[in-house]
Amino acid sequence: EAARALGADIRPIASPQDALRIARQEPERQVVFFAAGFETTTAPVAALILEGLPANLYILLSGRLTWPAVAMLLDSEQPGFDALVAPGHVATVMGPEEWRFVAEQHHLPVAVAGFEADSLLAAFYSVLRQRIEGRVFLDNCYPEVAHAGGNPTARRCLHEALEVVDSNWRGIGTIPASGYALRPEYAAHDARQQFPDHADPDRRRQGEMPPGCDCARVVLGRIYPDQCRLYGAGCNPRSPVGPCMVSDEGACRIWWASGVREPAAQDAVAP
C-alpha cells in the first residue's frame, strides 16, 4: 500500500502466467514479478523461467524450502512441539521421504497430511498413536497425491532454473541452504541483479519485525499467539501489525478467528 501510494503500479496476480501476460502486453515497461512462497509455488516460477522470459520481465524471488526451518528448530533442542504433521502440498512436489529425518534423527512422530479433514485426522491419529506407543516413523497420510520421489518434473524445474542458497527468515535470521535464487545464467531476469538498489540497507530494514511484535516467537513455537505483547491490543485483523495477523494462514489470525480475542496474562508468557 505504501508503494502504491507513491505511484507504483502494483497488481495482485493468481499465477506466474499472469506476470508473463502483463509483460507481453506492455513490452515498453519493466515488469517485476515478486514471487514468494515455498517449494509448491516456487516450482511454477522455475518452469516459467525455463520456458523463456521476455526481456522486460524480471523475477524478484523470495522462495523458501520448508524442511531446513524445521531442522533448525529441532537442532535447537527447543522445537516447541512433540510431533510433526508435515505439509502434504510440499511433499507432493518434493516427496514425503523428505520428512523422514524427523523420525530417524530426532525420534519424533511425523505424518504427512493434506488439507482435507480425513487426511488431517489420519495424521493426527498417527502421530498421537506413535507417541503413545513409543514408536516413531514417517507415515504418509496423503498417499493419493504425495508419492515417493515427489513430482519429477517440478523438481527438475527447480534444479535447472534455481540454486539453493542461505536465506534470511523474517524475525528469525539466516538459515543455511533454506532459500532459492536464480541461477547465474538467468541473471538478466533477476531483479536483485538488475535493480541493485533493492539491496540498500535502509530498504532492508523495512522487512524487519515491527517493534513489540512477537511473531517470530509464535512461529518458532516459543509462545502462543495470545501471549504476544501486541495481541488483541495494538494488533488485530482490522489493524494488523505482524505477519502472523496479516495473513489468513497466520497463527494469530487463526486464533482470533477461533474466538480468542483477549491477550493472555503476562505472567504466563514464556521467557
N, C-alpha and C positions, 0 to 999 in steps of 0.2 A: 504493500500500500504506500509506503514511503517513497519507493522508486516511481510508482505510478503518479504520485502527487507532484513529482519533479518533471513529469512529462514523458516517462518511459512507456513504451508500448508493450505491455505485459499481457499475455493471453494464456489462460489455462487450456491444456490440451489433454486428450484422453489416450493418445497413442503416439509413439515416435513418428509414425507415418504422417501425423498432423503437422509436425515440425517440418518434415520434408515437403509437404504440400505448400506450406506457407513460404518456404524458401524458394520454391519453384515459381510460385505465383508472383513473388516480389523480388526478382533477381537483382534489382538495384539496391536492395537493403541488406545489411548484415543481420543475420538471424542467429541468435544464440539459444540453443536448446538446453535448459537446465534439467539434467537427467539425474534424479535422486532415487535411490532405492536399494534393495538387496538383490541377491542373485536372480530372483524371479523376474524383476522388472529391468534388471541390467542386461539380461540376455537379449531382449528385443533391440536394445540400443546397440549392442555389439553387432547384431545381424544387420541393422541399418547401416552401420559403418562399413561393413564388408560389402554391402550391395553397391556402395559408392555414393558419395555426397556431393551436392552442388557446391561450387566454390564459395558461396556466400553463407553456408550453414556451418556453424561451429557448435561443438559439444562442450558444455560445462558439466563434467561428470562428477557426481558425488555418490558413487556406487560403493557398497559395503558388503563384505562377507559376514555371514551370521555366526558361524561356529567359532572364529577367533575371539569374539567378545565373550561367549560362554566359557571358552577355555581360560580366558583371563580371569573371569570370576572364580572358576573352580581352582585355578592355581593360587588365588589369593587366600585360600583356606577359609574364606568368609563368603561363600556363594550366596547366602540368603535364601536357599531353597534346599529341599531334601530329595527332590525328584524332578525330572525334566520331561515336559511334554513338548517335543521338538516340532518345529513348523513344517507341516506337510507340503506347503507350496514350495518351500526351499528344497525339500527332499525330492520333489517332483523333478526339479532341474538337476540337482547335484547328486541325488541318490541317498536313500535312507542310511546307508552304511557310514555316511559322513559323521553320524552321531554315535557311532559305536564306542568312541573314545570315552564318552561319559560313563558308560558301564565298565569298560575294561581298565581304564586308567584311574578313574575316580570312584568307582564302586557305588554309583548312584543309579537308581531305576530310571529308565528312559524309554519313551514310546513316541513314535511319530504319529501325528494326528492331522486330519483335515479340518475343515470348518463346519462340517455337518454335525448335528447333535450325536448321531450314532458313533461317528468316528471319535469325537471328543470324549464321550462317555466310555468307549472302549479303552482309550488311552488312560483316562483317569483310573479306571478299574485296574488296568495293567500295572501302572506304577504303584498304586496302593497295595495290590497283591504282592508285587515284588518286594516292597518294603516290609510287609507283614511277614512274609515267608522267608525273608532274609536271603533272597537270591536275586541277582540283578542281571539284566540282559537288555539288548535292544529289541523292542517289539514294534513292528510296523503295523499300525492300526489304520493305515491308508493304502493298502496294497493295490486297490483298483486304479490308483493314479501314480503313487510313488513306487517306482520299480527299481530294482538293483541297477546301479550304474547311472540312474537318472535319465535325463534326456540327452542322448549323444550329440544331436545337432546343436542344442543350446550350449552345451559345454564346449563344443568345438568353436562356436562363435565367440564365446567368452575368451577362450585361449588364443584365438587368432587375432582378435581385434584389441584385446586389453592385456595388461600385465598387472600382477598383484603387487601392491606397494604398502608401505606403512601409512596409516591414516589416522587423522585426529577425529575423535568422537566427542561431540559437544558435551562439555561438563565432565568428561572422563579423562581425556588426554589421548595420547598417541598409543595405538595398539598395533604391534608389528604385524605385517602381512595381512591386513584386515580390510584393504580397500582396492579399488580398481582404478587404473589410469590408462589413457590411450597409449598404445604402443608408439614408439618414435616415428614409425613410417606414416602415422596419421597425424603428425604434429600440425600439419596445415589446417586441420579442423579442430584442434584442441584449443578451446577458449582460454585456458590458462597460459598457453604458449603465445597465442596471438593477441591477447589483451593483458599484458603483464601487470597493468595497474591493479588487477584483481588480487595480486599478492601483497599489496600495500598493507603494512601493519595496522594502520588506522581502520581500514575496511575489515580486516580480520577480527578486530575487537568487537565488531558488531555481531559476530556469531557467538560471543561468549554468553554464559548463563547470566540472566538478569540478576541484579543484587537481591539477596534474600531468597532466591528460588532454589529449592532442594530437589529439582527434577533428577539430577544425576544420582542422588542417593536413592530416590524412588526406583529408578531404572535398575540400579545395582542391587535392589532388594534390601538395602540397609534400613529403610523406614517404609511405613505405609503411606499412601498418598495424603491422608488426612493429618499426618504428622509433619508435613511441610509447613514451614513458618508462614507461608502466604495462603495456604489452602483455605478457601471459604472467607478469607478476609480481603486481601488485595487481589486474589486470583480466583476467578470463577469463569464459566463458559462465556458470559457476556463481556468480560474484560480479562481474558487470559493473559498470564504473564509468561509462564514457561511452556515448553513444547509438550509436556505431559497433559496440559489442559487445552492447548491449541488444537491438537489432533483428536479426531473422533476415536482413534485407536489408542490414545494416550491413557495411561493408568489413572491419572487424576480425573480426566473427563469421564471415564467409565465408572469410577467410584461416585462421582457427582450424579451421573445419570441413574445410578442404582439407589439414590436417595440419601447418600452420606453428604450432608451439606455443612456440617459444623466441624471445625478443626478439633483434633484430639487434644486432651490435656497436655500441656507442655512437659509435665514431669514424666510423661510416658514416652517422650521422644528418645530414640536410641542415640547414644553418643556418636 
